[in-house]
């Protein structure tokens, strides 16, 4: 497995935190069991199963065959975070189709797939760390559009995606029954400036669909107590 970097993390334990070493590497097929275990641990701790979709064992195995498709963070002989990218063809479930991309735009696009962080290692900005590394890989390959999905209920994921200048462009039902935002990052364009702005509670699904259909983009998430809000601009 190709080495990327190393450092220290804070691991949550009963009674406080402990500093531990980590290594970040591009994963291979030997990482399958560890990723499956991490997925299950993350899913078991979620308050709502719609927030996170587990990858299938078959899908993970196929992805891990491709060099640099998956980044894994190891600590104490365990995978504590991972992130994946894919290069879907125009004939597959390409998120660019949800945004009416041209064939040329589809060919210059990639998907930023699921990112998972072990509950005991949250607060270390691991999602940002692995996502940033993969975004650098994609830019080096000349990718102009990076697309992903996120649950309207997942504040932390949306906050991290907005940090990297992803923007919500659509909302669709994905994976059978789950509401998902479709977000895109345009690697070769400066961030847009918005004038007409609207702030909506994340649970107001139909109102957000209407804004997106009217040409608005979601660009920021704000938490107030147990609720969070999304800012849209046009």
Residue, then its C-alpha position, 0 to 999 in steps of 0.5 A: x500500500x502506497x504511503x501518503x503521510x503520518x501524524x497523531x490523533x486524539x482517540x476518545x476513551x472512557x474518561x478522556x482522550x489519548x494521543x495515538x499515531x496514525x498512517x494514511x495510505x492508498x488502500x488495496x484489497x487487503x483493506x476490505x475486511x477493515x473497511x467493512x468493519x468500520x462501516x458497520x461500526x459507524x452505522x450502528x452509532x447513527x440516530x437515523x439509518x438514512x444518514x449513511x449508506x453502507x457500500x456492498x462488499x462486492x462494490x468495495x472489493x471492485x473499487x479496491x482493485x483500482x490504484x488510488x481509489x481508496x484512502x485508508x487511515x490506520x491507527x493501532x492496526x485498525x482502519x479508523x477512516x477511509x474515503x473513496x473515489x470512482x470514475x463512472x462511465x456515462x452509462x452508469x449511475x453518474x450523478x452528472x446526469x442528475x445535473x444535465x451534464x453534457x457528454x464532455x462534462x461527464x467525461x471530465x467528472x469523478x465521484x467522491x464516494x463515501x467517507x467514514x470515520x470511527x466514532x472514537x476518532x471524531x474531532x480530528x478533522x479526518x474527513x477533511x484530511x482524506x477528502x483533501x488528499x483525494x481532491x488533490x489526486x483528482x485535480x492532478x488527473x485533470x478532473x474538472x467536476x467532482x460530484x457527490x451525494x449527501x443526506x439533508x440530515x447530515x450536517x457534518x458531512x455538508x459542512x465539510x463539503x462546503x469547506x471544499x467549495x462543493x455546492x448543492x445543485x439538486x435533490x434526488x431520491x437515490x439508492x432506492x428510497x433515500x433523499x440525497x443532495x447532489x453536490x458538485x465542485x468545479x475545480x477550475x472555477x472561482x467560487x460564485x458570489x450570491x446576491x439573492x439568498x434564502x435560509x431554510x431549515x434542513x428538514x424543509x425538503x420540498x421548499x429546498x427542491x423548489x429553490x434548486x429547481x429555480x436555479x439556487x445553489x446550497x453553499x453553507x450550513x449553520x447549526x442552531x441548537x439541535x437544528x441546522x439550516x442551509x443557505x441558498x443563493x442565486 
